[in-house]
């Protein structure tokens, strides 16, 4: 046995020496390696300077970087969290609030001064002097990634409070299940993390695949979508939130949950579905007539759609659009029905919202229902959101005010 091991070691010795020479040469040459791929996120050509792969989170933001992303000057701190592009980083002695979430927390297509974490910090300056709010929002994140992100950051940032704003991406059109992907990749994560420590491995990655393309959402037909599971199913979503709150409780960190607002009447629900057939033809003609403000023809189409597909989400949505454009009441309930019928709406459904409310009661974590706050606002959903899921500056003001109220009431 010893002889066999000796022969194996003898055969491997040249490779070990070669590896050591290459590794040493890269160190001496001053090669600046990168442990992870840069990621092309969406269609922004600057995104590889902001996004990098992460074995456990799939992707995250590069630390200590500054780049124009989606036309907005974007800067990150040492933890890879978004910060003000020009204000010097000062370690305040006041309370630390960690805001975790997705693109809505990050501030999608938004200057940093208009994000809710920034507005929250400004609003709390009087009641919590020296308060520091960390923006841990990462575009595309689900509750699963937020959970793992929290477990990574909690001991680094040492927050006094944590706020979670999540859910929209959990029910989005991704065509695969996050939990299943994590389980399948778990065995490879440790191996990849080990090799990522060597400059020679980093050098090969940069030369062979300098940028790793990444597409969050697949373009699928309705038939393909219906065959696939939601990105994070309700049981997994509930479990992720439960684990998140358990970690916070064990660390003695008060946690708050934000129910994401949505605009169920956002125009892109009217986009024409793939495929042919009478229903699709009717939907297409309804969209055309709505653009032309030909409401009499829209009414005729709705009658036919109710005959052929009464429970189709586009039937409800088109009827709601007609009522809204004619200034009549009753359009919002129709939009909400369409949302519940939509297979992958990219907006929280009632079951997910109820899960957040129930968990908040069970774990004694205050739940801030931004969705209801937006509906009650006289400003109107169209002005409070830049699209169906991302709040506008006015919307973020409402979110920050409601967070302040919840903190003052519960702390």
Secondary structure, 3 states (H helix, E strand, C coil): CHHHHHHHHHHHHHHHHHHHHHHHHHHHCCCCCCCCCEEEECCCCCHHHCEEEECCCEEEECCCCEEEECCEEEEECCCCCEECCCCCCCCCCCCEEEEEECHHHHCCCCCHHHCHHHHHHHHCCCCCCCCEEEEEECCCCCHHHHHHHHHHHHHHHCCCEEEEEECCHHHCCCCCCHHHHHHHHHHHHHHHHHHCCCHHHHHHHHHHCCEEEECCCCCCCHHHHHCCCCCCCHHHHHHHHHHHHHHHHHCCCEEEEEECCCCCCCHHHHCCCCCCCHHHHHHHHHHHHHHCCCHHHHHHHHHHHHHHCCCCHHHHHHHHHHHHHCCCCCHHHHHHHHHHHCCCCCCCCHHHHHHHHHHHHHHCCEEEEHHHHHHHCCCCHHHHECCCCCECHHHHHHHHHHHHHHHHHHC
